[in-house]
Amino acid sequence: MTTILFDVCNLLILFVWGLVLFFPRWKISENLISYPWVPLGISFFYSYFIVVSGGLVEADFSSLEGIVSLFKNTTPESAAAGWLHYLAFDFWAGTWIIRHSRKNEISHLVIILPLLCTFMLGPVGIMIYSLLFFGIRQFRKAK
């Protein structure tokens, strides 16, 4: 069951990222961008995997050793939960980038690279978008 749910979540996130990347003005994409439907859905499965894996009662998040121990003692369910955690937050960050760029009149073509990086590398995409945003803002002021 773990593999099936994990595969479904992975395939769905690829599909929704494709929609918001390449068809951001479609009605379905607009709904995905404007409300956190995807992170909410992923959160449901994330919660399921956390419960099935036994929870995080003994997890030590206060030290690097504790985190290493958490990764060493992982189960398929806890690994799936960890991955879904990334998927939910990266998608949320991606939709924030889209909304922020629209508010600041930045072309969608300009944010494709930051969005792809957010999908693949999370914080790197946010950093690239931020650098682009501040660069564009400075350029506009200079005009």
N, C-alpha and C positions, 0 to 999 in steps of 0.2 A: 504494500500500500504506500509506503514511504516513497519508493521510486516513482510510482505512478503520479502521486500528488506533486512531487518535485518536478517531474517532467512536464506536467500540465502547467505549473507556474512558470517554468522556464520558457515554454513555447508561447504562452500568453504574453509574457513581458516582452518577448521579441516582437510579437505582433503589435502591441500597443506602442512600443518605442518606434516601430516603423510608421505607424499612423501619425504620431505627433511630429516625427522628423520630416516625413515626406508629404504628408497631407494635413498640415496643421489647421487648415481652415474648414475641413470637413466637420459636419455637425457632431459626429461621434468623437472626433479628435478634440473639438472645442469642449465637449463635456468632460473628456478625460483630463484636459488641461485645467479647466476651471474648478473642478472639485476632486478631492483625493480618492476617487473610486478605486483606482488600482492599488495604492498603498493600503487602503482599508481592506480590500480583498486579500492581499498578500498577508496582512496582519492576522487575518483569521487563520490562515494556514500556518503562519509563524507561531501563533499561540498553540495551535494543535501540536506542532512539532516540539515545542518547549514542554508541554504537558506530557507527551508520550516519551520524551527523553528523560523524564524524571525531574525536570525543572533546573533551576540555577541556585538552589539553596546552598550548596557547598562551593559555589564559584567564588573565586577571589579576584576581583577586578581592581584591587588596590596596588598590585605590583606586576611587573613584567613576568616574574616567575609564576604568578597565579594565572596569568593569561596563557603562558606556554603550557602549563598544566591542563588548562581547560581545552586547548587544542589537542594535546596528546591523548587525552581521555575522551575524545569525541566519539559519538555514536552516529550512525547515518541520520538519525532524527535531529540530533543537535547540530550536525554539519548542515543539514537542510535548513534548519532554523537560522543559522548564521548567514547562509547564503540569501535567504529570503529577507533577512534584515537589510542586507546590502541592496537588494533589488528594490525594496520599498522606499528606502531613503534616497537612492540614486534617482529613481523615477520622480519622486517628490521634488528633488532638487532640479531635475530637468524641466519639470513643468513650471517651477518658480522662475527659471531662466527665461522660458518662453513668455510668461506673463510680464516679467520685469522688462524684457527687451521690447515687448509691444508697448508698454507704458512709456518707454523712453525712445520710441520710434526707431528701433534698430531692426534692420531687415532680417528676415528669417534666414536668408542665405548666409549672413554673417555669423549666425550662431550655430550653424550645423556642426562645425568642428567642436566647439565647446560641448554641445549636446552629445556628440559621439563619445567624447572623452568622459563626460559625466556618466554615460552608460557603461563604459568600459573601465574607467579609472576613478569614478566618483569625485573626490576632492580636486583632482587635476582639472577636470572640466569646469568646476566652479572657479578655480583659479584663473584658467584661460578666459572664461567669460568675464570675470572681474577685471582682468587686465585690458581686455577689449573694451569693456564699458568705460573704464576710466580713460583709456586712450581716445575713444570716440568723444567722450565728454570734453576732454582737453582740446581736441581738434575743433569741435563746435564752438568752444569759447574763443579760440584763436581767430576764428572767422570773424 
